Amino acid sequence: MTDKITESNSRIGQRIKLRELHILSTVVNWGSMAKAAVQLRMSQSSVSEAISNLEGALRVRLLDRSPQGVQPTIYANALLKRGHVVFDELIQGIRDIEFLADPTVGEVRLGCPESLAAGFLPTVIDRVSLRHPRIVVHVVHAESGTLEFRELRDRNIDFMLGRISGPLDDDALDAEILFKERYFVVAGRSSKWARRAKIELAELINEPWIHMPENSAINSVIVEAFHSAGLELPRQSVTSFSMHLRNHLLGTGRFLTVLSGSVLRSNAKSWSLKALPVGLDIQPRSVAIVTLKNRTLSPVVEVFLEHARAVAKLMRNIR
């Protein structure tokens, strides 16, 4: 067994190159050596040679070839699964070096649902930008309600901001609760309902409502809240994740919707929004930072997260 391990380590040290792993990953992603060659700005013969070198070093077939293209074998999938971690750690190492050279420069990649991107996140980015203007933030739309966290698992992002209802049932993920926020029935200030001192939820059933899509986690929570009040969910006039669309429609004074406290706080003045005095039995939900366990985040990302925690302390005071 020791001899086999020594032989394997020797082959890896002498013949397996990161460049060839990158070429293999690109070929698998594009399903074609010709397409991969274009992306890599290489000749197709050079791509083929790199794959052949890897197969020779590992002594297994990595790609199944057909007229329709190529497919990874079980050996390629096993290699790339580990390879993604290697490349991610190298990228993090480069970021660390950049930070050590200049602690005010670097990139942050995060995933975030539309509702947090319309409230909590802009406040954090504004704060970071004022203090560290050369930090670049890349935001990817990612819904946390499905609990898939695909972008995070694929290491396309450093962390995710999302709303969770309880502990994550996943050994690969960590969740740090930032704050819990309430939900409100909201209208534009020009709405007839905005002038009322008290409103029963049943009075609003026949009004035009803006709902979240049916497959979203918050929609099911809202449905449950109406059912607990003995009511059916009001008929939908508009269904969308878009907060920009929602704010525009609320501004007309004709529509109603349910918004989280952080979104309401960030948009109330700009869009003339008001929380209505109506009871809606929705338990506060937790806003959390979700990360991969055993993954070292770059110093720049840690700086960003410290600002996120500072802004979260303000959000805890929303009533």
N, C-alpha and C positions, 0 to 999 in steps of 0.2 A: 504493500500500500504506500509506504514511504517513497519507494522508487517511482511509483506512478505520479505521486504528487510533485516530486522533484522534476520529473520529465514534463509534467503539465506546466509548472511554473517556468521552466526553461523555454517552452514553446511560447508562452504568453510574453515573457520578457523579450524574446528575440524577434517574434514574428507578428504579434497582434498589435496593430497600431490604432490609435484613436481616430485617425483620419479614415481608416477603413470601416470602423464602427459607424462613423458619421455617414459614410457613403451607403452602407447597408441600411441605416435608418431612413435615409432619403429615398432609397429605392423602394422600401416597404411602404413608406407614406404615399408615394406616387403610383405604386403598383406597376412600374415600368422602368427599365433601365434607361430607355431613350429619354423619357420625361425627367428622370433623375439627373441624367447627364446635362440637360438644359439648365436645370435649377442649380447644379453644381458648377456649371461652366466648364465642363470636362468633355472629353470625347467618350462616346459610348464604349469603345474598346477599353479605355482606362477604367471606367466604372466596372466593366465585366472582369477586368484583371484584378481589381481590388477585392471583389467578391470571391473570386477564385482563390486569391491568397488567403483570405479568411477561412474558406472552406478547407484549404490545405492545412492550415495551422491547427484547426479544430478537428479535422478529419471527420466532418459530417457535412451533409448537404444543408445549406441555409435557405435556398429558394427553390420552389417548384415552378418550373417554366412552362408556359403554354402560349398558344397564339394570342390569347386574350391579355397576356401580361405575366406578371410574377406574383406569387403568394409566399409568405414566410412559412417555413416549416416549424415544427415544434421547437427545434434547436435555435432557430433565429429568434422566435418569440422569447425563449428563455434568456438568450444573450442580450436582446434589446431591453428586456425588463430590468436587468441589472445595469445595462448601458445608460439608460435614462438617468439613473441615480448618479452614475459617474459624471455624466455631462453636467447635471445640475450642480453637483458639488464643485466642479471646475468653475462654473459660472459664478457660484457664490464666492469661491476663492478670488476670482478676478475682482468681484465687487468689494471684497474685503481689502484688497490691495489698493483699489481706487479710493476707498474710504480712508485708509491709513495715509495715503498720499495727500488727500484733501477731504476732511470729514464733512464738508458741506456739499459734496458732489456725489451723485449716484442715482440709481433707479429703484422705484418701488412698483411692483406689479401686484394688483389686488383684484379680487372678484367681489361684486356687490350687486344686490338686487336694486331695482329701480327706486323703490321707496326710500332706501337709505341713501342712494345717490342724489335724491331730491331734498334731503334734509340734513342728516348727520354728517355725511362725507364732505360736502362742500365746506362746512365749517372747519373740519380738520385740515383739508387741503389749503384753505386760506391761511390758517395758522402756520402750517409748515412752510408755505411759500414766503410768508413775511420774514421768517427767521432763517430759512435755508433756500434762497431763490434758485439755486442750481440743482436742487433735487427734482427729478422728473418722475411724475406719477402716471402710470398706465392703469386705466380702469377698464375691466372687462365685465360685461353684464353677466351675472350668474345668480340664479335663484337658489336660495338655501332651502326652500320649502320641500324640495324633492329629496333632500338629504343625500344627494348623490355626490356633490362636491367634485364633479368630474375634472374641472379645470385645476383644482387644487391637487387632486390625486395624480394628474398627469404632469404636475410641476410646471404648469404654464404660468402660474401665479405664485406669489410668496405666501399669501394668506387670503382669507375671505372674511368679509364682514357680512353677517347674516342674522336673522332672527331664528331662535330655536325655542322649542316648547319645554324641553327638559334635557337631561344628560344625553350626550351622543352615544348611541349604541354601536360604537365602532372603535376598535382597539388601535386603529391607525391614525386617529384624529384627536386633537386636543381642543377644548373650547374654553375661552376665558370670557366670563360674563362682564360686560362693560356697564350696562344699566338696564333697567326694566322700564318699559313705557306703556302708558295707557292709550286707549283708542277713543275717538270722539266722532259723533255725528256732526258733519260740517256742512255749512252753506256759505254762499257769498253774502257779504254784508248788506247787499241790496235786496236780499231775499225777504219775503214777507215773514218767514219764520225767524229771521234774525232779530226781529223786534219783540218776540214773545219772551216772557219771563219764565214760563214753564210750558213744556210740551210733553204730551204722551206719545210714546213710540208709535202707537196704533194710528195716530193722526197723520203720520208721514207715509203710510203704506202706498197711497195712490200718487205720490209725487214721482217725478222722473229721477231715477237713481243711477249713479255710475258705480258699477261693480267691478271687482277683480275677476279674472278668468276663473272658470269653475274648477280647474285642476290646481289652483293655487292653495297653499296652506291657509292663508288668511281668509279666503272665501269660505272655507269650511267652518272656521271659527265664527265668522259673522252669521252664517246660516244657523249655527247652533245657538247664538245669542238671540236671534229672532224667535227661534223655536222655544227657547226657555221662557220667552215673554208670551207664549201662546200665539205667535204670529208666523205666517209664511214670509219668506224673503220677498221684499217688494219686486215687482216686475222690473226687469233690466231695460234701461233705455240705451245705455252705453256700457260696453265691457272692454277694459283695456288695462295693461300694466302702466301705460304712459302717464307719468305725473304731470307732464306739460299739458297734455290734452285735458286731464282732470282739472287742473287749475284754471285753464281757459274757460271750461264749461261752468265751473263753480262761480267764476267771476260774472257770469250772466245773471246770477241770482235765481235761476230756474232749477238748478240741479242740486241734489244732495249726494253725499258719499260718506264713507268712514275713512278717517285718516289717523295715523299714529301721532303721538305727541310731538316727536322730533320733526316730522314733516310739517305739521301745523305751525309749530314755532318758527320754522325757517321760512315759511311761505305766507303766513297770515298777513303781514304788512304789505308785501309786494302785490299780492293778489286779492286783498281785501276779503279775507276769509274769517269765519267766526265759528267757534264750537257752539252747538246748540244745547240748551238746557234740557236734555233728554237722557234718560237712563238707558244704557246699553251694556248688558252684562258680559263684557269681554275681559278675561283675566289679563293683566299686564304680561307682555311677552319680553323675553330676554334678547337684547342685542349683544352679540358675541363676536370675538375674534376667533376664527377657526384656523388651526395650523396642522401640518403634518407632524406627528411625533417623530422624534429623533432626527429632525431636519434643522440644521443650523441656519438661522436667518442672518442676513448681512447686517452690519452695524447701521447702515442707512435705513433699512426696514425697521430696526429697533427704535431708531430716532422717530420715525413716523408713528410707530405704535405708542410711544410715550406721549406724543401730542394727541393721539386718539383717546388715550386714557384721560388726559386732562380735559378734553372737550366733553367726555362722557360724564365727568363729575358735574358739569353744568346741566346736562340732560336729566340727571337724577332728581333735579329740583322741579321738573315740570309737573304740574298738578292739573 
